[in-house]
Amino acid sequence: MSRKTPEVRVPRLVGLMAVDARETARAQGLLLNAPDRPDVHLAVVDYVVRQYPQAGAEVPRDSMVYVWFDFGPGEGGGGVHEPRLPRPPRGGLQRELDEPGEPSPARALSSP
């Protein structure tokens, strides 16, 4: 769209680093705000995980686009998985145990 149009399309910012999201929004004539990051103008390598309004929406030029860099509670995200507690047993790989009540094929063949 030309710079003279009153409406602009919101670009897709999800997946972009903060610095790229700011530049993309500015190129479309939009402002960027991050409720979970008051220092959004200093953020560089954090990735956008959510945005409002959604990509493709038509909004007036100079509108605010809200982005989030962290998932909210219950919204997903991998979280931190290490260190696992309790720690796995030491001693290397071990054979997978049979389900309770199911004899292994090797034991079933050797029974009388």
VENCORKA-V629501 format. One record per pair of residues at least 12 apart in sequence whose ideal C-beta (glycine too) atoms are under 8 Angstrom apart, sorted by the first residue. I is the first residue (numbers start at 0). GAP is how many residues later the second one is. Records with the same first field share a line. If there is no record, write none. Layout:
BEGIN
I=GAP  GAP
END
This chain:
BEGIN
2=26
4=56
5=54  55
6=51  52  53  54
7=20  21  22  50  51  52  53  55
8=19  47  48  49
9=18  20  41  43  44  45  46  47  48  49  55
10=13  14  17  19  44
11=39  43  44
12=12  19  35  38  42  52  54
13=34  35  36  37  41
14=32  33
15=31  32
16=27  28  29  30  31
17=16  19  22  25  26  27  28  29  30  51
18=24  25  26
20=27  46
21=18  19
24=40
28=32  33
29=29  31  32  33  34  35
30=31  32  33  34
31=32  33  35
32=31  32  33  34
33=32  33  34  35
34=31  33
35=32  33  34
36=32
39=27
42=26
45=23
46=22
47=19  20  21
48=19  20  21  22  28
49=17  18  21  25
50=14  15  16  17
51=13  14
52=12
END
